[in-house]
Each structure stands twice: as C-alpha cells, then as structure tokens.
Amino acid sequence: MCLNEPVLTCTDLQKRFGDVQAVNGISFRIAPGETYGLLGPNGAGKTTTISMVCGLLEPDAGAVAVAGTPLTTRSVSAKAAIGYVPQDLALYPDLSAAENLRFFARLYGLGPADTSRRVAEVLDLIGLSERGGDQAKTYSGGMRRRLNIGIGLLHRPRLLVLDEPTVGVDPQSRNAILESVVRLAQEGMAVLYTTHYMEEAERLCDRIGIVDLGELKAEGTRAELVALVGEHDRVRIQGVGDLEVGARACTLISSVQAASVRDGAIELLVDHARGVLVQLLETVAAASVDVDAVEVDEPDLEAVFLHLTGKALRD
Amino acid sequence: MRSALLIAGKDFRQRLRDRSAILVAFVVPFVLAAIFGATLHDVGSGRVTFSFGLVDLDGGQAARTFSTQVLSPLERTGLARLRTEPSLERGRADADDGTVAATFVLPESFSSAIGRGQSTQLTILGDVDSPIGALVARSVALGFAERVDGMRIAVAAARPTSAAEARRLEARAAAAPQTVTITDVSTSRRELDPGTYYAAGMAVFFLFFTVQFGVTSILDERRDGTLARMLAAPIRRSTVIVGKLLTSLVLGIVSMSVLVAATRFVLGAHWGNPLGVAILIVSGVLAATSVMALVATLAKTPDQAGAWSSMVALVLAMLGGSFFSVAQAGGAIGALSLLTPHAWFLRGLDDLASDAGLGSVLGPAAAMLAFAAVTGSVALTRMGKLIEP
C-alpha cells in the first residue's frame, strides 16, 4: 500500500437534506489496492457519502478527488476511474446480461473490440457465460446480484465502490460476492465498501471507518479500532477440579489481567487470548483441573461501535 | 452525441421487446382508425341509404305530391329506400324493430286540409337506434311543409277571384322550379374523407402515448436505479436528456410514418402530398414530445407521469378533434381547439387535401412548432430536477 498516492480522497464532506444533516464532515482516503469499509447502521450516511464519491450528489461543502482529479456531478473524466455498484439492483431486466454489460461498457467509453472482450471476460468472472444471452428477468436473485456487480467492473476501474452489495442476498451468493471483492483487491483495485454487517467489514477491509449520524466516529485497522476501545479478551474455561487453584495459577501469566470463578468455570480477562491459549490450558491442567470446554470472546467491531456511539450496530 | 445515441439505441431495443409499446404505437391506432373509418365512411361520402316507410291514410293530391315529388327523388339518388306500409300499426312496428329508419304518416284529410288552408300533421315515427335516419326524415318532412307554406303564401298574395283560379295558382306554384338549390354543403376547404380523418385523428392521438416511452422513461430509470448508474458513468447529464428526447422523436416519427403508410395502402386513406405530410408529422412529433417532457418534469413517479400523460393526451385529443371535429362547433370550444397540436395537424391535412399546395401546411406546422417551443422551453427549465438520481 502506498498511502501517499490515494485513489480516493474525501475531505470534510457535508450534505444536508432539509433539516437532516446526512453527512457532516466526513474525510478519508483510500490507497491503491486497499479495501476501505464504511461501517454503520442504516441511515448513518454511508449511501449519501458514496453518492458524493461517485458524482451523483453535489456536496454542500468539502471535496472529492479521484486519483488526484477533483470530482463533481459535472465531472466526466474523473468518473471513468470509478466502478459503481449500487445497493439495489440497477440493470435492465428486459435486456440480456451481455446486452446490459455491452451498453454500460460503451457508456464508459470502451471501443467495440474492447467491449466484446470485456463483456466475455466479465460474464466469465460472474459465472454467467452460459446464460449471457438470456434476459436478466429470467435470472435468479443471486445471478442478478452478480450481474449488478459485473457492470461495475467492466471498464477496469481504479476504484470500485460497492454500496451494501450483500443486502438481501442468500448466504451462498453472499460468500461468492465477498470472495470476488477479496480477489479484486488482491489484483490491486481499490475498494470502497459500505456495510452494516460487522462480519463483512472485519473479513474484507484493510481499514474501516465507523459512521454514525453522518459523522466518521473513528477509522483504522480492526486492531487499531479495538485498541481504541481498550477492552480485553474474555476466556471462560469450564472444567472439573479445584477451579480456584486453577484461576490463581493463571494470574501468574503476564497477559492475564484478572481471574475469577463463576458458575463452575474459570473466567479470565486476557490480552491477546489466542496467543496464550495453549499456555492457559497447560496451566489449568497442571492445577489438576480437567477441562471440558473453552470459550474465547474477543472484543469486536460491535463492541467498538457500542463504545463509540453508545448504541448497538443493528439498532 | 455518441452516448446519447447509445441511450436511444438501448431504449429502442427495450421498446421492441415491449409488446405494449408496439400495440400503442402501431396496432391500436391502426385498428381504431379502421373501425371508425369503416363505420362512418358511408355517411361522410354520401353513400348511405336510409329505409323509410310511408303510411298514406289520405290518398289525396298532397299525399301523392309528397310521395312522387319529395320521396321518389330521394330514392332515385340512392339516399332513401321507400317502403309503402299497409297500415299505421305496421308502419309503427317497422320503425320500432328497425326495419325502417323512420315512417312518414300522412293522416286522413291531409290533402283536403292543405287545400282549405287548414293546419294538419305529418307524423314521423323514428327508430330510436337510427337517430341520423330519423333526423333525415324530419328534415325531408320539414322541407315539404315549408314548400306547402310557400305555395299557400304565393296563392294568397295573388288574390284569386275564384276557387278555380286558386287551384290553378296552386298547381303553378307547385310546378315552379326551386329558385335556390344547394349543390355542396362544404366551405371552400374540402374536408378529409372519414377514413383519412380518423386515420389522422387516431395517429396523432396515440402519438402522445408513443413519445412517452422516451422522455417519461427517465422516471422509470430513476425508480429502477439505472439512471444513477448512467449518471455515475463518464457522460454529461444533458446526454441522458438528449438520448431520451431522441428516443421520443424517432419513435414518434417511425410510428406516424408506419401508420400513414399502413392506412394509405390498407385502408385507402388519402394523406396528400408526402412532403407536406412529412412536415406535419415532424412538427406534430416535436409538439407531442415537448408536452410529454413537460408532464414528465412535473410528475414525481412513473405512475403519476403515466396518469397525467393519459389525461393530457385525452383532453388535447378531444379538444383537438381526434374523435370528432370540434372546430365545427365554433365559439369558444372551436377557438380552444386551436390551442392543441391535434387541431393544427388535422387542419394541415385538410389543407393538403384541398390541393392548396405545399405552402398551405406551413401555417399549421408553424403553430405546432410554436406549441413545441413554449412547452419545450418550460420542460427544459425543469429538466434538471428530473435528471437527479
């Protein structure tokens, strides 16, 4: 990653609709090959932010630059660097997948030969080569979702913008979409991904911006965000034997911050529990405790969101 | 322009797969024009024949005159077919069951009452399902009554000195030729024949629905998210508008041209000078597209646009004479009809039919272009809102 040459730079974006301040001073940057997630509940301002990034909405204040070129609703060349995948399906159901792709490829300025080649490649990429000639209205929901994403990839954009692409998608298609995003990022494409699913943000994104009420509450890698909260992992060891002795033995390990016995189990607060889990189990076993089960509860983005906003992510 | 053509090309592909568009643009107007034209063709061309019954309870001179000098000439011209009814009951029954359009009933003492200068009655029993036939019968009877009155006045004015002289004067008055004969009811402008009139009326009526598939489809694209997708592409916003307007214009011109050709060769419509017709079609399509663009900018949803467009198309068509000639009504309605492109389109075709030359369509075309300019200008000022994702 080269953070000095961002593909996308958003500076102090603001947008108001009537009395509602939908976006209030959001700034972030995305480097080439980086996947940046905007995580927040519905109505947080993610889609409005994306609309300004794609030149669909004019910000009241602030600026968007794509590969160093300022972008507004009137921009033409800057938009060519962006591939936009809207949240809802945006395709022509009475046209085939190939016709949908061909239309948008030409709209993005690809020549006839390039268009034919890219349409074939994208149909292959989204697994619709065999059904490419059928009208989109005959496709399953998952196939339409894939086509919706495929349209955004046609012109090999430097920045792919995906607005909640997995909403309303079955688990199998969802997994396929997430794998595609990982693959594209590996190929060097910068990705801006909005979601209100914490797991998706954790799985896909190199950095995450937490958005609520139109403001960017915090941003960073997952580890940085969790560190921001300052919480420890919780380890619960269920077993038979002298649990008090086992708990006391665990406190001798430096990363264990606290130990107690409750409801037939040893409960520990630990820094980076996964790194010392084997040592913990050996210690408990040495204290003559037969271990039946172990649970590790790490602080996640849900906890971070709760910490930053005072409410759960799905509220 | 390349992107605008792409958008228009995509729209055409969609419309070709949309059967409702084909129906509205080509099939329905053609079928309706055929139905209207076939139904009203005989009336308009004067080739219609009405059946009339005659119940003569009098049998006198005046009754014979009515039969031989009024009804028989009508029969000879082919306008009427006469049926002598044996009784009043039969005459009434034939009118009731539609065997005849109307039955004339000449009462007993009809002739003697006329001869004495007394009042008498000529009754018309009309078929309720044939109002035009009954109206013709009433006009015929009224004409006869006025002629009898005329003779009576002429005889009275001559002050006959005896009954014999009075009868002689009456006979002379009856035999005298009519001083005024009506040879044509039309004005100096020859009117379109019914087949052409309804072909043109239906074509211009449905034109307003056809052009909708272009401009108002922006609202469909906004609802379906594809407008946002187009606006995210490296094209100007005005390109989308130009593409949609192109779709409307080309769809309108193709639809009208196909209808003109189809009604010309299948229904025998007489459209007149092809270049004049082309000028009228292009002007009409521009006017229709501008109106529908304005409606699209006022609506918030595709459904709203559809409902408003239908209302506007229907009101303009009725006022403009697509279904019946409103201009003949005169007065305020006649003047209002001139505010519609339909009226000017039909007037332009009227002028072409009168062999007035190609220049005669320039006035109607200019009126339609003025209509397009006014509504189009308002639409363009509001187009920015329509093109928001």
Interface residues (C-beta under 8 A of the other chain):
Chain A: S51 C54 G55 L56 L57 T73 R74 S75 V76 S77 A78 K79 A80 I82 Y84 P86 D88 L89 A90 L91 Y92 D94 L95 E99 F103 F104 R106 L107 Y108 G109 Q135 I151
Chain B: S3 L6 I7 K10 R13 Q14 R17 D18 D224 G225 T226 A228 R229 M230 L231 A232 A233 P234 I235 R236 R237 P389
